[in-house]
Amino acid sequence: MQKAQASTVVVILQRAVPVMLAIAVVTFALFGLQGAAVAAESGSIGSGATILTGKVVTTVTRAAPVPFHAVVDEVLVKPGQPVDKGTPLMRYHLQEEAERVLQREVTTGAGTEDLKGQVLDLERRLAETAAQRNKARQLAASGLGSAQASSRLEDDVHSLQRRIDLLRVTIQKSEKNFSTRLEELSGYFGKPIREGESLPKELTLTAPIDGYVLSLDATLYAGALLGAGSSPIRVGKLDPVLIQVPVYEAEISGIKAGDSVEVEIPSLNGKKFAGTVNEISWVSTDMSVSNPSYYSVEITVPNPNLELKPGFKAVVRFKGSR
């Protein structure tokens, strides 16, 4: 009985071994093909290339701020629209309270009337004191008056003159500041603003630089309220664009400014672009000893057809950097 069982086991093993060997051969062949494919793909970008990811950003971005509390009248541009410096972006008017405050400022002017009145009073006192000093000098010279009284009046004259000089300097500063303010307002309104005149009812927000409209606030519609200093429209340059990539400290030594790179954009079906390393930071983005160090590498990529948009994910291949 035991001999028969042993014989059966031997037969099963003899039949199973070839099958297991065949499976092993097929599995090895499949992994070999995959490895060859990976190797072939790696060979297409150069042996030892470093592959990292980053984001597309603009070279220059400028916000167009609204200087006063305002109400939108009309938005004149759309995202992606090319603009020149000074191109009208939006028309708006001042909120009621902001208009009252600004109109009062222009009407009031430099506010130096009181100071000028004080100067006139001091000049009158100075003339009287100077006359008394001169008389005291004559009396002292003839022996009929006190030299001490003459000296005291002399000090009073100098004191009054210093006060007048200080007031005049204050008046000049106030008038200069107001003149500068009028020039500033003239820039905001797009026309000369003069003391005592009524302000224009409409203002125009203009592009701060040549470029393209990058974004508009989601709530930027006619009738929308804007706070002073808010920036509802942003303008930037899109050709070329930049790609910022964090590079691990062990890889950074193999990258240098001027290196050519290949940039692949997954959002554009893997389309590839040529780029150049423009700048490499010298300081890690994180100086903590417990964390690995990464250095920011900036890459310039031409974008003549405006295909690359800020925010696109980019796969960057630094060829042969290791």
Secondary structure, DSSP 8 states (H G I E B T S, - for coil): -HHHHHHHHHHHHHHHHHHHHHHHHHHHHHHHHHHHHHHHHHHHT-TT-EEEEEEEEES-EEEE---S-EEEEEE---TT-EE-TT-EEEEEEE-HHHHHHHHHHHHHTT--HHHHHHHHHHHHHHHHHHHHHHHHHHHHHHTSS-HHHHHHHHHHHHHHHHHHHHHHHHHHHHHHHHHHHHHHHHHHHTS---TT----S-EEEE-SSSEEEEEE-TT--TT-EE-TT---EEEE--SSEEEEEEEEHHHHTT--TT-EEEEEEGGGTTEEEEEEEEEE-SS-S---TTS--EEEEEEEE--TT----TT-EEEEEETT--
